[in-house]
């Protein structure tokens, strides 16, 4: 069980596997007003930065689930580094369909809503692990400006324009699901740059260390195309944010 190899390579030096910066995660943790001891479930937890820093800064406890053995190992090391191994646990597993036996005060999927087939399905999945009165966190892209053609959407690595909504429509979709949007923190272009551009040096170093690897051709193709693709499409058209929801 693992994610596609290109992500394990290109994001192997990332602590955060989305366009948030450490400052944005700190802001999110503060605005949620979590009490000490709040249990947080994070589906698609990546390298564990959110859970580990919130355990350190807010005294939460939590469990993170991710398909990548590499990212799970990095999360465990981060927990050791921050001295929170008694507060957070990371499990290598498929987050799709995962339901926690112990109900959480915050249930999150920050950037991996494919696990539930989209926002609606992931929200429904998270609700199964949430205690009454708890908060769901959804991290999701949105269109900063609507693409003029399907080719532009594909340049943003979307399947089609219909894959994402503009921000007002995304917020309205939560209302239709029966949730109040009680907070949101949005990524900025610096966060997008850090997430995307940091991959390029990682891929270049990997290519230098693995010149005869069978996968080198694909990594080389990504390194060659990604800077221009990102600057042309994703940087101009895509937004990303984390939205805090409470059921009515």
C-alpha positions in Angstrom: 0.0 0.0 0.0 1.5 3.3 -1.1 0.9 6.5 -3.0 2.4 6.9 -6.6 6.1 6.9 -6.5 6.5 10.3 -8.1 5.0 11.9 -4.9 7.2 9.9 -2.6 10.2 11.2 -4.6 9.1 14.8 -5.3 7.7 15.5 -1.8 10.2 13.5 0.2 11.7 16.7 1.7 8.4 18.2 2.5 7.0 18.5 6.0 3.7 19.8 4.6 2.1 18.2 1.6 -0.2 21.0 0.6 0.1 24.8 0.0 0.0 25.7 3.7 3.0 27.1 5.4 3.8 26.4 9.1 2.4 29.8 9.9 -0.9 28.9 8.2 -1.2 25.7 10.3 -0.4 27.7 13.4 -3.2 30.2 12.5 -5.6 27.3 11.9 -4.7 25.7 15.2 -5.3 29.0 17.0 -8.6 29.9 15.5 -10.2 26.5 16.2 -9.9 27.3 20.0 -9.2 23.7 20.8 -9.1 22.7 24.5 -6.2 20.8 25.8 -6.7 17.1 25.3 -8.9 17.5 22.3 -8.7 14.4 20.1 -7.9 15.0 16.4 -8.3 12.5 13.6 -6.3 13.3 10.5 -7.1 11.2 7.4 -4.3 11.6 4.8 -2.0 12.9 7.5 1.2 13.1 5.3 4.3 13.7 7.4 2.4 14.6 10.5 3.2 18.3 10.8 -0.3 19.4 11.7 -0.8 16.9 14.4 2.7 17.1 15.8 2.8 20.9 16.0 -0.8 21.1 17.4 0.2 18.5 20.1 3.1 20.7 21.0 1.3 24.0 20.9 -2.2 23.2 22.0 -1.9 19.9 23.9 -4.2 18.0 21.6 -4.0 14.2 21.2 -4.4 12.6 17.8 -4.1 9.9 15.3 -3.0 10.2 11.7 -3.6 7.8 8.8 -1.7 7.8 5.6 -0.9 5.4 2.7 2.7 6.4 2.3 5.1 4.4 4.4 7.7 7.1 3.9 5.5 9.9 5.1 4.3 7.8 8.1 8.0 7.2 9.1 8.7 11.0 8.7 5.7 11.7 10.9 6.9 9.4 13.6 10.3 11.1 13.5 8.7 14.5 13.7 6.8 13.4 16.8 10.1 12.4 18.4 11.7 15.6 17.4 8.9 17.7 19.0 8.6 15.5 22.1 4.9 14.5 21.5 5.2 10.7 21.0 2.9 10.3 24.0 0.2 12.5 22.3 0.1 11.4 18.7 0.0 8.1 16.8 0.6 7.5 13.1 -0.7 4.5 11.2 0.2 3.2 7.7 -3.3 2.5 6.3 -5.7 3.4 3.6 -7.6 6.5 4.9 -10.5 5.8 2.5 -13.3 4.4 4.6 -11.3 4.7 7.9 -13.5 5.2 10.9 -12.1 5.8 14.4 -13.3 3.7 17.2 -12.8 6.6 19.6 -14.8 9.7 18.6 -12.8 12.8 17.8 -13.4 16.5 18.7 -11.9 17.4 15.3 -11.9 15.2 12.3 -9.8 16.3 9.4 -9.0 15.6 5.8 -6.7 18.3 4.7 -6.1 18.0 1.0 -7.1 14.4 0.2 -10.8 14.4 -0.3 -10.4 11.8 -3.0 -10.6 9.3 -0.1 -14.3 9.9 0.0 -14.9 10.5 -3.7 -15.0 14.3 -3.2 -16.0 16.8 -0.6 -19.5 15.5 0.1 -18.3 11.9 0.6 -15.3 12.8 2.7 -17.4 15.0 4.9 -19.8 12.1 5.4 -16.9 9.8 6.2 -15.4 12.2 8.7 -18.7 12.7 10.5 -18.7 9.0 11.4 -15.6 9.6 13.6 -16.8 12.9 15.1 -18.3 13.4 18.6 -21.5 15.5 18.8 -20.6 19.2 18.5 -17.2 18.5 17.0 -15.6 20.2 14.0 -14.8 18.8 10.6 -11.9 20.2 8.7 -11.8 19.9 4.9 -8.8 21.1 2.9 -9.8 21.6 -0.7 -8.7 23.4 -3.9 -10.9 26.0 -5.5 -10.8 28.1 -8.7 -9.4 31.6 -8.0 -10.6 32.4 -11.5 -12.7 30.1 -13.7 -10.6 28.5 -16.5 -11.7 29.6 -19.9 -11.3 26.1 -21.4 -10.9 22.5 -20.3 -7.3 22.6 -21.5 -6.6 25.2 -18.8 -8.1 23.0 -16.1 -6.0 20.1 -17.3 -3.0 22.4 -17.1 -3.9 22.8 -13.4 -3.8 18.9 -13.2 -7.6 18.9 -12.8 -9.6 16.4 -14.8 -12.0 19.1 -15.9 -13.4 22.5 -14.9 -16.2 20.8 -13.0 -13.7 19.1 -10.6 -13.5 22.3 -8.5 -15.7 25.2 -7.6 -15.0 28.9 -7.1 -14.7 30.0 -3.4 -18.3 31.3 -3.0 -19.7 28.1 -4.6 -17.5 25.9 -2.4 -18.8 27.6 0.7 -22.4 27.3 -0.5 -21.8 23.6 -1.1 -21.1 23.1 2.6 -24.4 24.8 3.4 -26.2 22.4 1.2 -24.6 19.5 3.0 -26.2 20.8 6.3 -23.0 22.4 7.8 -22.2 25.8 9.1 -18.8 27.1 8.0 -17.4 28.4 11.3 -13.8 29.2 10.1 -11.6 29.2 7.1 -7.9 29.7 6.5 -6.7 30.2 2.9 -3.3 29.5 1.4 -1.5 32.3 -0.3 0.8 32.3 -3.3 3.9 32.0 -1.2 2.5 28.8 0.3 1.8 27.5 -3.2 5.3 28.4 -4.3 6.9 26.6 -1.3 4.8 23.5 -1.9 5.5 23.3 -5.6 8.9 24.8 -6.1 10.5 22.8 -3.3 9.7 19.6 -5.3 12.1 20.7 -8.1 15.3 20.7 -6.1 14.3 17.4 -4.5 13.7 15.8 -7.9 17.0 17.2 -9.3 19.0 15.8 -6.3 17.2 12.5 -6.7 18.1 12.3 -10.4 21.8 13.0 -9.5 21.7 10.2 -7.0 19.8 7.7 -9.2 20.8 8.3 -12.8 20.1 4.7 -13.9 16.9 4.1 -12.0 14.1 2.9 -14.2 12.0 5.7 -12.9 14.5 8.4 -13.8 12.9 9.2 -17.1 9.6 10.1 -15.5 11.2 12.2 -12.8 13.2 14.0 -15.5 10.0 14.7 -17.5 8.4 16.1 -14.4 11.3 18.3 -13.5 11.5 19.6 -17.0 7.8 20.5 -17.4 6.6 21.4 -13.9 8.1 24.9 -13.4 6.5 26.3 -16.5 3.2 24.4 -16.1 2.9 25.6 -12.5 3.6 29.2 -13.3 1.3 29.1 -16.3 -1.7 27.4 -14.8 -1.8 26.4 -11.1 -0.3 29.6 -9.7 -2.7 31.7 -11.7 -5.9 29.8 -11.4 -5.9 27.7 -8.2 -6.7 28.6 -4.6 -6.6 26.3 -1.6 -8.0 26.5 1.9 -9.0 24.6 5.0 -12.7 25.0 6.0 -14.0 24.3 9.5 -17.6 22.9 9.5 -20.1 22.1 12.2 -23.3 20.2 11.6 -26.5 22.0 12.2 
